[in-house]
C-alpha cells in the first residue's frame, strides 16, 4: 500500500551529522506514531490502540516533545506540520505544495487498500 515519511533524516535539523542512527531511529518512531494517528496504519490495531494513536496527533504532549528532541527535530515546527496535515486530511485546508499532494495521495491509497481488504473479507464470508 505505502507509507508516508513525515520526517526523514534531513528534515528540520541544524545538525551537520546526517548519518546518526539514533536520530534515524527516533524519526522512524515518530513517523510510525504519526501514520498510526492519521489512520495510515497498515497492520491490525485494536480499538484502544487506534484511540491512543489519534490522541497523539490531536493533543500535543510531553511525549511528543521528548520524541522530537531525541529525533533532533524542532518540536514547535513539527507540531505545526502535524496540525497542517490534520487540516489537509479533514479537507479544511486545500493542498498547496507538492508535499501536501503526496501526503494526501499516500493517505488515500492506504485508506482505499484497507477498504478493498474489508470488501474482500465480506465477499469471502458471504
C-alpha positions, 0 to 999 in steps of 0.5 A: 500500500505505502507509507508516508515519511513525515520526517526523514533524516534531513528534515528540520535539523541544524545538525551537520551529522546526517548519518546518526542512527539514533536520530534515524531511529527516533524519526522512524518512531515518530513517523510510525506514531504519526501514520498510526494517528492519521489512520495510515496504519497498515497492520491490525490495531485494536480499538484502544490502540487506534484511540491512543494513536489519534490522541497523539496527533490531536493533543500535543504532549510531553511525549511528543516533545521528548520524541522530537528532541531525541529525533533532533527535530524542532518540536514547535515546527513539527507540531505545526506540520502535524496540525497542517496535515490534520487540516489537509486530511479533514479537507479544511485546508486545500493542498498547496505544495507538492508535499501536501499532494503526496501526503494526501495521495499516500493517505488515500491509497492506504485508506482505499487498500484497507477498504478493498481488504474489508470488501474482500473479507465480506465477499469471502464470508458471504 
